[in-house]
């Protein structure tokens, strides 16, 4: 019985190793890809990468009103959270291609 499982186990291990290598390549690639989100009609722009890291935040001077700092804070939060959401969606879409739609917890 054990000898029957040996070749299948080796084949499965090779498939797992191949998937791990592909996932590492994809993580590297996604780290270099970015998504962008804006708020306030474009006065605040946030850019995030596929590692859910904020890589750029631009605030146009007209967004800065010393009398209404709270609005600027809200615009920043909106843009950043939207960029991070888009980043997660991008990663999920790419992982779906790799895993054939299987949701494997803990991969990303």
C-alpha positions as CSV (number, residue, x, y, z in Angstrom):
1,X,0.0,0.0,0.0
2,X,2.8,2.4,0.9
3,X,4.5,2.0,-2.5
4,X,1.2,3.0,-4.2
5,X,1.1,6.3,-2.3
6,X,4.8,7.1,-2.9
7,X,4.6,8.3,-6.5
8,X,1.3,10.2,-5.9
9,X,2.8,11.9,-2.9
10,X,5.9,12.9,-4.9
11,X,3.7,14.3,-7.6
12,X,1.6,16.2,-5.1
13,X,4.7,17.6,-3.4
14,X,6.1,18.8,-6.8
15,X,2.7,20.5,-7.5
16,X,2.8,22.2,-4.1
17,X,6.4,23.4,-4.7
18,X,5.5,24.7,-8.1
19,X,2.5,26.6,-6.7
20,X,4.7,28.0,-3.9
21,X,7.2,29.2,-6.4
22,X,4.5,30.8,-8.6
23,X,3.0,32.5,-5.5
24,X,6.4,34.0,-4.6
25,X,6.8,35.3,-8.1
26,X,3.3,36.7,-8.0
27,X,3.9,38.4,-4.6
28,X,7.0,40.1,-6.1
29,X,5.1,41.2,-9.2
30,X,2.1,42.5,-7.1
31,X,4.5,44.4,-4.9
32,X,5.6,46.3,-8.0
33,X,2.0,47.0,-9.3
34,X,0.0,49.9,-8.0
35,X,-3.5,51.1,-7.8
36,X,-4.7,54.7,-7.4
37,X,-7.7,56.3,-5.6
38,X,-8.7,59.9,-5.3
39,X,-11.1,61.9,-3.1
40,X,-12.6,65.4,-3.1
41,X,-12.6,65.5,-6.9
42,X,-9.0,64.6,-7.1
43,X,-7.5,67.0,-4.5
44,X,-6.2,64.0,-2.6
45,X,-4.6,61.1,-4.4
46,X,-3.4,57.9,-2.8
47,X,-1.3,55.1,-4.5
48,X,-0.9,51.7,-2.9
49,X,1.0,48.6,-4.1
50,X,0.0,45.0,-4.1
51,X,1.4,44.5,-0.7
52,X,-1.2,46.9,0.7
53,X,1.4,49.5,1.3
54,X,0.8,53.2,0.7
55,X,3.5,54.3,-1.7
56,X,2.4,57.8,-2.5
57,X,0.0,60.4,-1.1
58,X,-0.6,63.7,-2.9
59,X,-2.5,66.6,-1.5
60,X,-3.2,69.6,-3.7
61,X,-2.9,73.0,-2.0
62,X,-6.5,73.8,-2.5
63,X,-7.4,70.9,-0.3
64,X,-5.7,72.6,2.7
65,X,-8.0,74.8,4.6
66,X,-6.7,75.7,8.1
67,X,-10.3,76.3,9.1
68,X,-11.4,72.8,8.1
69,X,-8.6,70.4,8.9
70,X,-11.2,67.6,9.6
71,X,-12.4,67.7,6.0
72,X,-8.8,67.2,4.8
73,X,-8.4,64.3,7.2
74,X,-11.6,62.7,5.9
75,X,-10.4,63.1,2.3
76,X,-7.1,61.5,3.1
77,X,-8.8,58.5,4.9
78,X,-11.2,58.1,2.0
79,X,-8.4,58.0,-0.6
80,X,-6.1,55.8,1.3
81,X,-8.8,53.3,2.3
82,X,-10.1,53.2,-1.3
83,X,-6.5,52.5,-2.6
84,X,-6.0,49.8,-0.1
85,X,-9.4,48.2,-1.0
86,X,-8.4,48.2,-4.6
87,X,-5.0,46.7,-3.8
88,X,-6.7,43.8,-1.9
89,X,-9.1,43.3,-4.8
90,X,-6.2,43.2,-7.3
91,X,-4.4,40.6,-5.1
92,X,-7.5,38.5,-4.8
93,X,-8.1,38.5,-8.5
94,X,-4.5,37.5,-9.3
95,X,-4.6,34.8,-6.6
96,X,-7.9,33.5,-8.0
97,X,-6.1,33.0,-11.3
98,X,-3.3,31.0,-9.6
99,X,-5.5,28.9,-7.3
100,X,-8.3,28.3,-9.8
101,X,-10.8,30.3,-7.6
102,X,-10.0,28.3,-4.4
103,X,-10.0,30.5,-1.3
104,X,-7.0,29.3,0.6
105,X,-6.8,31.2,4.0
106,X,-3.5,32.7,5.0
107,X,-1.9,32.9,1.5
108,X,-2.1,36.7,1.4
